[in-house]
Amino acid sequence: MSLHPRRFIRHICSSSASELASVPTAVSTAASLAADTVLRGPRFESNLLKLIPRALLFDPSCVRLTLSHLLPSPEPSLHFLLFLSSLVPAPEAAPAPSPQLPGVDAFLLRLPPHLAADAAALLASHLGLHPSIPALNAASRAALRAARPDLVFNLFSTFSSSPDFPGDADTVSCLARACAADRRPLDGLRLLRDAARRGSPPSSAAAADLVKAFAASGNFPKVSDTLHLMISAGYPPDTVVYQCIIHGLFAHKMGGEALRVFNEIKLRGYDIDAVTYTTVIDGLCKVGNIVDARKMWDEMVHKGMEPNEYAYCSFLGYYCKAGDFDMAYKVYGEMLGKGFKESTVSCNIILAGFCVHMRVDEAISVFEGMVTEGIEHDVFTYNTLIQGLCKVGRLAEAIRMYQRLLSSGLEPTVSTFTPLIDTMCEEGQVDHAVELFRLMQAKGFEPLVRSNDSVINGFCKARRADDAMAWLAGMLKSNLKPQKQTFNSLLELLSTSERVDDALLILNTMLKSGFGLDSLPCTILVDKLCTGNVPYSHKLEDILVSS
């Protein structure tokens, strides 16, 4: 017989936990009351602890029943689990797997990937509840789509105490893809090999991700191993896998090998689609092989495939980089004539081409034309113009462009700061450069090593030897190796400032860094040492020998 909530509360307050746990009606009523309290609002914790004794509230049977009432509502269910974990530590040994609770899978799959991983961990650690294999795989795929390979590993680790562990071929595929995304393709390849030995063929998606990761890092022997694994398992790689290989070969300046692979898959009868042709065209344009790129274009068109915007932009980029703007605009006009719209990407390509060839006024014209046409600027647009303006010595305009970037709401990057710091140092504004350097660090960016060199050379130009030496000491402390010219500039400044002891200290550091002396600083330093000063005589001999 069920009790009225008030009578029930009086009843459980006068009973022991063991007595209550043995009464199914008490547990059932407590679970219903707990679920109802949680569903009423966000501040349920104190009310729960007032209404139901902890021993009963956190009894596994009561928790399971409470969850069974809550599971159709993901957010309250998660809040209850977090409340449980905050007050009841997980047992040292994982609890034995419990019979599946209806609704657990649906609950996990309705949560965002990071919350699903947390919830799965709490269910397993406190109640021995695990998602089914299909639910685990679906949650893992969601984590991969969210670019969170760490969550895939967390989900799998949580699943490790399930009787269904280690999952199925889909589980292995998700893990291998997570390894590829986490830049650990070797671990992913080992997983696929182990699965193949157990008779489970590698999935095309996992193999493609591993091939892409190996190709991106230039590890083409392992690309070959992955392909052999697929072929030996009776699952030959598809066109997508070969697209990844071709793209990686071009990225590592191996255009000849990329063309060989492309021609080989054509001979094998692979269905070469427009994406594959575009990948080859883009790679050929980037390595400067315009003749073969044109052949691929003609071949693609002859097969009835319409070039896409990306293919047009590949040719546009080639001609802009080569400085042939007549051909660039001819390609651009053809592209617009085919119905493609001007875009941030295409405008950035033209703008960058003008900047490379120091035609900055024309680049600015493109920049302002984008405003007129309603085409958005991105951070690459600003960075390209800032670099171009710095390259031709128009620092004040570059600074104004930087300020315009900030006012647009975009966030600067390392490529924004670097040319400004370099140019400020060259033009005698080293203090402003240091301010920008510190701002860059405050934003969480790691400046390039060359920016440190620029600051030291800027101090040397301003004849601020102590500041230059202090900055050099900071570089060395951070295990950063200065450029040879940086040492030479500091040696020359110290020598001409009659600071021979400091010059010899820098000389010693320079030689230990593996550099030899250049003629000018060597001549200046030798001249300063040729004064008959006996303590320096052995140093003079060392310099002459090392030179």
C-alpha positions in Angstrom: 0.0 0.0 0.0 1.4 3.4 -1.0 1.8 6.2 1.6 0.8 9.8 1.4 4.1 11.9 0.9 3.8 13.5 4.4 3.2 10.1 6.1 5.9 8.6 4.0 8.4 11.3 5.2 7.5 10.6 8.8 7.8 6.9 8.2 11.2 7.0 6.7 12.5 9.4 9.3 11.6 6.9 12.0 13.1 3.9 10.2 16.6 2.6 9.7 18.2 2.6 6.2 18.4 -1.2 6.2 14.7 -1.6 7.1 13.8 0.9 4.3 16.0 -0.7 1.7 14.2 -4.0 2.3 10.8 -2.5 1.7 10.1 -2.2 -2.0 7.2 0.2 -1.4 9.5 2.6 0.5 12.1 2.6 -2.2 9.6 3.1 -4.9 7.9 6.0 -3.2 11.2 7.6 -2.3 12.3 7.4 -5.9 9.0 8.9 -7.1 9.4 11.7 -4.6 13.0 12.3 -5.5 12.2 12.5 -9.2 9.3 14.8 -8.6 11.5 17.1 -6.5 14.3 17.2 -9.1 11.8 18.0 -11.9 10.3 20.9 -10.0 13.3 23.2 -10.4 17.0 23.8 -10.4 17.5 24.2 -6.7 16.4 20.7 -5.7 19.5 19.6 -3.8 18.6 20.9 -0.3 15.0 19.8 -0.6 16.0 16.3 -1.5 18.3 16.0 1.5 15.5 17.3 3.8 12.9 15.0 2.4 14.7 11.7 2.2 17.5 10.2 4.4 20.8 10.0 2.5 21.1 6.2 3.1 17.9 5.7 1.3 18.3 8.4 -1.3 21.7 7.1 -2.5 20.8 3.4 -2.2 21.6 2.0 -5.7 18.1 0.6 -6.0 16.6 4.0 -5.2 19.0 5.8 -7.5 18.1 3.5 -10.4 14.4 4.0 -9.9 14.8 7.8 -9.6 16.8 7.8 -12.8 14.1 5.6 -14.6 11.6 8.4 -13.8 14.0 11.2 -14.9 15.6 9.7 -18.0 13.0 11.0 -20.5 14.3 14.5 -19.5 18.0 14.7 -20.2 18.8 17.9 -18.3 17.2 16.9 -14.9 18.8 13.4 -15.3 22.2 14.9 -15.7 21.7 17.3 -12.8 20.7 14.4 -10.6 23.8 12.4 -11.6 26.1 15.4 -10.9 24.4 15.8 -7.5 24.9 12.1 -6.8 28.6 12.3 -7.7 29.2 15.4 -5.6 28.0 13.7 -2.4 28.8 10.0 -3.0 32.4 9.2 -4.1 32.8 6.5 -6.7 33.8 3.2 -5.2 37.5 2.2 -5.6 36.5 -0.8 -7.7 34.1 -0.3 -10.5 30.6 -1.8 -9.6 29.6 -4.9 -11.3 27.7 -4.2 -14.5 24.0 -3.8 -13.8 21.1 -4.8 -16.1 20.5 -2.1 -18.6 18.1 0.7 -17.5 15.6 1.6 -20.3 16.3 5.0 -21.6 20.0 5.2 -20.8 21.0 5.1 -24.5 18.5 7.7 -25.5 19.6 9.9 -22.6 23.2 9.8 -23.6 22.6 10.4 -27.2 20.4 13.5 -26.5 23.3 15.2 -24.7 26.2 17.2 -26.3 29.3 15.0 -26.7 31.2 16.4 -23.7 28.2 16.0 -21.4 27.5 12.5 -22.8 31.1 11.5 -21.9 30.7 12.9 -18.4 27.3 11.2 -17.9 28.5 7.9 -19.2 31.4 8.0 -16.7 29.1 8.8 -13.8 26.7 6.0 -14.7 29.4 3.4 -15.0 31.4 4.5 -11.9 28.5 4.8 -9.5 25.9 2.4 -10.8 27.6 0.0 -13.2 25.4 1.2 -16.1 26.9 1.3 -19.5 25.6 2.4 -22.9 25.0 -0.3 -25.5 27.5 -0.8 -28.2 25.4 1.1 -30.8 24.9 4.0 -28.4 28.6 4.1 -27.6 29.5 4.2 -31.2 26.9 6.9 -32.0 28.2 9.0 -29.1 31.8 8.5 -30.3 30.9 9.6 -33.8 29.3 12.7 -32.4 32.5 13.4 -30.5 34.5 13.0 -33.7 32.2 15.4 -35.5 32.8 17.9 -32.7 36.6 17.5 -33.2 36.9 16.0 -29.7 38.9 12.8 -30.0 39.6 13.0 -26.2 35.9 12.3 -25.6 36.1 9.2 -27.7 38.9 7.9 -25.5 36.9 8.8 -22.4 33.8 7.0 -23.6 35.8 3.9 -24.4 37.5 4.0 -21.1 34.1 4.2 -19.3 32.9 1.3 -21.4 35.9 -0.9 -20.4 34.0 -2.5 -17.5 31.0 -3.4 -19.6 30.5 -7.1 -20.4 30.3 -6.0 -24.1 33.8 -4.6 -24.0 35.8 -4.1 -26.4 32.9 -3.3 -28.7 32.6 -4.1 -32.4 34.2 -3.1 -35.7 32.5 0.3 -35.5 34.0 0.9 -32.0 37.5 0.1 -33.4 36.9 2.4 -36.3 35.9 5.3 -34.0 39.0 4.7 -31.8 41.3 4.6 -34.9 39.8 7.8 -36.2 40.2 9.5 -32.8 43.9 8.5 -32.9 44.3 10.0 -36.3 42.6 13.3 -35.1 44.8 13.3 -32.0 47.9 13.1 -34.2 48.6 9.5 -33.1 48.1 7.6 -36.3 50.6 4.9 -35.4 48.3 3.9 -32.5 45.3 3.9 -34.8 47.1 1.7 -37.3 48.0 -0.8 -34.5 44.3 -0.9 -33.6 43.3 -1.7 -37.2 46.0 -4.4 -37.5 44.8 -6.1 -34.3 41.2 -5.9 -35.5 42.2 -7.4 -38.8 43.9 -10.3 -37.0 40.6 -11.0 -35.3 38.8 -11.1 -38.6 37.4 -7.6 -38.5 38.2 -5.6 -41.7 39.3 -2.0 -41.3 36.7 0.6 -42.2 37.2 2.9 -45.1 36.6 6.0 -42.9 39.2 5.0 -40.4 41.8 4.1 -43.0 41.1 7.4 -44.8 41.6 9.3 -41.6 44.9 7.5 -40.9 46.1 7.9 -44.5 45.4 11.6 -44.2 47.2 11.9 -40.9 50.3 10.0 -42.2 50.3 11.9 -45.5 50.0 15.3 -43.7 53.1 14.5 -41.6 55.0 13.1 -44.7 55.1 9.6 -43.3 54.4 7.9 -46.7 55.9 4.5 -45.7 53.0 4.2 -43.2 50.6 5.4 -45.8 51.7 2.4 -47.9 51.3 0.1 -44.8 47.7 1.3 -44.3 46.9 0.7 -48.0 48.3 -2.8 -47.8 46.3 -3.6 -44.7 43.1 -2.6 -46.5 43.9 -4.5 -49.6 44.9 -7.7 -47.7 41.7 -7.6 -45.8 39.8 -7.5 -49.1 38.7 -3.9 -48.8 40.6 -1.9 -51.4 40.9 1.8 -50.7 38.4 4.1 -52.4 38.9 7.3 -54.3 38.6 9.4 -51.1 41.7 7.6 -49.6 43.7 8.3 -52.8 42.6 12.0 -52.7 44.2 12.2 -49.2 47.4 10.7 -50.5 47.6 12.9 -53.6 46.9 16.0 -51.5 49.6 15.0 -49.0 52.2 14.3 -51.7 51.6 17.8 -53.3 51.8 19.4 -49.8 55.3 17.9 -49.4 56.5 19.0 -52.8 56.3 15.5 -54.3 54.3 16.5 -57.4 55.8 13.8 -59.6 54.8 11.1 -57.2 51.3 12.6 -56.8 50.8 12.5 -60.6 52.1 8.9 -60.7 49.5 7.9 -58.1 46.8 9.7 -59.9 47.6 8.1 -63.3 47.8 4.7 -61.6 44.4 4.8 -60.1 43.0 5.9 -63.5 44.6 2.8 -65.1 43.0 0.6 -62.3 39.6 1.8 -63.3 38.8 4.1 -60.3 36.0 6.5 -60.8 37.9 9.8 -61.0 35.4 12.5 -59.9 35.6 16.3 -60.1 37.0 16.5 -56.5 40.0 14.3 -57.4 40.7 16.3 -60.5 40.4 19.5 -58.5 42.8 18.2 -55.9 45.4 17.4 -58.7 44.8 20.8 -60.4 45.3 22.7 -57.1 48.5 20.7 -56.3 50.0 21.3 -59.7 49.2 25.0 -59.6 50.8 25.3 -56.1 54.1 23.6 -57.3 54.1 25.8 -60.4 53.4 23.1 -63.0 50.8 25.1 -65.0 51.2 22.9 -68.1 50.0 19.7 -66.5 47.4 21.6 -64.5 45.9 22.8 -67.8 46.0 19.3 -69.2 44.0 18.1 -66.1 41.5 20.9 -66.6 41.0 20.0 -70.2 40.7 16.3 -69.4 38.1 17.0 -66.7 36.0 19.3 -69.0 36.2 16.7 -71.8 34.7 14.1 -69.4 31.7 16.4 -68.9 32.7 17.7 -65.4 32.2 21.4 -64.6 35.2 23.0 -62.8 34.1 24.3 -59.4 35.1 27.6 -57.7 38.0 25.9 -56.0 39.5 24.8 -59.4 39.2 28.4 -60.7 40.8 29.8 -57.6 43.8 27.4 -58.0 44.6 29.0 -61.4 43.8 32.4 -60.0 46.4 31.8 -57.2 49.0 30.6 -59.6 48.8 33.6 -62.0 48.6 36.1 -59.1 51.7 34.5 -57.5 53.5 34.6 -60.8 52.6 38.3 -61.2 50.6 37.7 -64.4 47.6 39.7 -63.5 46.2 39.9 -67.0 45.8 36.1 -67.0 44.6 36.2 -63.4 41.7 38.6 -64.3 40.9 36.6 -67.4 40.5 33.5 -65.2 38.5 35.5 -62.7 36.2 36.9 -65.4 35.6 33.4 -66.7 34.8 32.2 -63.2 32.3 35.0 -62.6 30.8 34.3 -66.1 30.1 30.8 -65.0 27.9 32.1 -62.2 30.3 32.0 -59.3 30.2 35.0 -57.0 33.1 37.1 -55.7 34.0 35.8 -52.3 36.4 36.5 -49.4 38.6 33.6 -50.6 38.9 34.8 -54.2 39.5 38.5 -53.2 42.1 37.4 -50.7 44.0 35.5 -53.5 44.1 38.7 -55.7 45.0 40.9 -52.8 47.8 38.6 -51.7 49.2 38.5 -55.2 49.4 42.3 -55.4 51.1 42.4 -52.0 53.7 39.7 -53.0 54.7 41.9 -55.9 54.7 45.0 -53.8 51.7 46.6 -55.5 50.2 47.6 -52.3 48.0 50.4 -53.5 46.2 47.9 -55.8 45.8 45.5 -52.9 44.2 48.3 -50.9 41.9 49.0 -53.8 40.7 45.4 -53.7 40.3 45.7 -49.9 38.0 48.7 -50.2 36.2 47.1 -53.2 35.2 44.2 -50.9 33.5 46.8 -48.6 31.6 48.2 -51.5 30.5 44.8 -52.7 29.5 43.6 -49.2 32.2 40.9 -49.2 33.5 40.2 -45.7 37.1 40.7 -44.7 38.6 37.9 -42.6 41.8 37.9 -40.5 43.8 36.6 -43.5 42.7 39.7 -45.5 44.0 42.1 -42.8 47.2 40.1 -42.1 48.0 40.0 -45.8 47.7 43.8 -46.1 49.5 44.5 -42.9 52.4 42.3 -44.1 52.3 44.0 -47.5 52.4 47.5 -46.1 55.3 46.6 -43.7 57.2 45.1 -46.7 57.2 48.5 -48.5 57.9 50.5 -45.4 54.5 52.0 -44.8 54.4 51.2 -41.1 51.9 53.9 -40.1 49.3 52.6 -42.6 50.0 49.0 -41.4 49.3 50.1 -37.8 46.1 51.7 -38.9 45.1 48.5 -40.7 45.8 46.6 -37.4 43.6 49.0 -35.5 40.9 48.5 -38.2 41.2 44.7 -37.7 40.6 45.2 -33.9 37.6 47.5 -34.4 36.1 44.9 -36.8 35.7 42.4 -34.0 38.2 39.9 -35.4 41.0 38.5 -33.3 44.7 39.1 -34.4 47.0 36.1 -34.9 50.7 35.5 -34.8 50.8 36.6 -38.5 49.3 39.9 -37.5 51.9 40.8 -34.9 55.1 39.4 -36.5 55.5 41.9 -39.4 54.6 44.8 -37.2 57.2 43.9 -34.6 59.9 43.3 -37.3 59.2 46.6 -39.0 58.9 48.7 -35.8 62.4 47.4 -34.8 63.8 48.2 -38.2 62.4 51.7 -38.1 63.7 52.6 -34.6 60.4 52.0 -32.7 61.8 49.1 -30.5 59.8 50.2 -27.4 56.5 50.0 -29.3 57.7 46.6 -30.7 58.3 45.4 -27.2 54.8 46.5 -26.1 53.3 44.6 -29.0 55.4 41.6 -28.2 54.1 41.6 -24.6 50.5 42.1 -25.8 50.9 39.1 -28.1 52.1 37.0 -25.1 49.2 38.2 -22.9 46.8 37.0 -25.6 48.3 33.5 -25.3 50.3 33.6 -28.5 53.9 32.4 -28.7 56.0 34.9 -30.7 58.2 33.5 -33.5 61.9 33.2 -32.6 62.6 35.7 -35.3 60.6 38.3 -33.4 63.1 38.0 -30.5 65.9 38.5 -33.0 64.2 41.6 -34.3 63.9 43.1 -30.8 67.6 42.5 -30.1 68.6 44.0 -33.4 66.2 46.9 -32.7 68.0 47.6 -29.4 71.4 47.4 -31.1 70.3 50.0 -33.7 69.2 52.2 -30.8 72.7 51.5 -29.2 71.0 50.1 -26.1 73.5 47.4 -25.3 72.2 46.5 -21.8 68.6 46.0 -23.1 69.9 43.9 -26.0 72.0 41.7 -23.7 69.1 41.2 -21.3 66.8 40.2 -24.1 69.4 37.7 -25.4 69.7 36.2 -21.9 65.9 35.7 -21.9 66.1 34.0 -25.3 68.8 31.6 -24.1 67.0 30.9 -20.9 63.9 29.9 -23.0 66.2 27.6 -25.1 65.7 29.8 -28.2 68.6 30.0 -30.6 69.3 33.5 -31.9 70.3 34.1 -35.5 74.0 34.6 -36.4 73.2 38.2 -37.5 71.8 38.9 -34.0 75.1 37.9 -32.3 77.1 39.9 -34.9 75.0 43.0 -34.3 75.5 42.8 -30.6 79.2 42.1 -30.9 79.7 45.1 -33.1 77.8 47.3 -30.7 79.7 46.1 -27.6 83.1 46.4 -29.4 82.5 49.9 -30.6 81.2 50.9 -27.2 84.5 49.9 -25.6 82.8 47.0 -23.7 85.3 44.4 -24.5 84.5 42.1 -21.6 80.9 41.9 -22.6 81.8 41.4 -26.2 84.0 38.5 -25.3 81.1 37.0 -23.2 78.8 37.3 -26.2 81.6 35.9 -28.5 81.9 32.8 -26.2 78.1 32.3 -26.3 78.1 32.7 -30.1 80.8 30.1 -30.6 79.1 27.7 -28.2 75.9 28.1 -30.3 77.8 26.7 -33.3 78.4 30.0 -35.2 81.7 31.4 -36.5 82.7 35.1 -36.7 81.9 37.3 -39.7 84.6 39.6 -40.9 83.3 43.0 -39.7 82.6 42.2 -36.1 85.8 40.1 -36.1 87.8 43.0 -37.4 86.3 45.5 -34.9 86.9 43.2 -31.9 90.5 42.3 -33.0 91.2 46.1 -33.4 90.0 46.6 -29.8 92.1 43.8 -28.5 95.3 44.9 -30.3 96.2 47.4 -27.6 99.0 45.6 -25.9 96.6 44.6 -23.1 98.2 41.4 -21.7 95.0 39.9 -20.2 93.4 39.8 -23.6 96.3 38.3 -25.5 95.0 34.7 -25.3 91.5 35.8 -26.4 93.0 37.5 -29.4 94.7 34.2 -30.4 91.4 32.3 -30.0 89.6 34.7 -32.2 92.2 34.6 -34.9 92.2 30.8 -34.9 88.4 30.5 -34.9 88.2 33.0 -37.8 
